[in-house]
Amino acid sequence: MKRDPRLRGLSLDHHRALKLAHRIIGHSVDDEETRELLVAARREYSEELKPHFQIEEDLLLPGLDAAGKGSLVERTLGEHAELARLLEQAERGISHAALARFAHLLKSHVRFEERELFPAAEACLLDETLEQVWKRSQLGTR
């Protein structure tokens, strides 16, 4: 099934998130490399992931919750919180293990959203809501 064009901005964010996750997963436990990956992960989180999560939490999740998709909403919110926690944990201890857990969860979370959350949004949400998602997902309008 083709993605609704109004969700493509969020799907593009997912592509960038997967690239980060694969970059982290594919690297060694070297301390210097871990520091560099932490800087990249923090930047990606602040500039891309956090605004992406906010769009979902402000626009997608309330409509899905109202449509009886509470389990999808709970999982999404839980994973958003866990991603933030893992990144903070990795930064506090310059921990490659925590950073790797962050990357694995990020990869899993993206797959979940693409395979379950977004199809549910396409099926349940009003056109007006999807239009708002499109507008907010455009560069510079987050």
C-alpha positions, 0 to 999 in steps of 0.5 A: 500500500502506498503511503498517504502523501501527507505522511511522507514528511514523517516517513522521510524522518524515519529514513534519516532515523534508520540511517543513524541507527544503522550507523550506531549499530555498525560501529565499535565500542571505541570511546572516541567513536562513541563520543562522536556518535553521541554528538550525532545522536543528540543532534538528530534527536534535538533537530529531527526526532523530538520535533517528529515525536511532537507532531505525532503526539499533537496530531496523530495520537489524539485522533488514534486514541479517539478511534479506539487505537489506545494500544498503538498510542500507549506503545508510541508514547512509551517508546518515545519516552524510552528513546529519550531516557536511553539517549540521556543514559548513554550521554551520562556515562558515555555508554556505547551499550546504552547508545546501542540500545537506543539505536536498536529501539529506534530501528524497531520504533520506526518499523512499528510506526511504518507498519502499524501506526501510519496505516492506522492513521491513514485509515482512522484520521480525518483529512483535516488532521492529515493536512495539519501533519503535512504542514507541520512536517515540512522543513522549517514549520515544526 
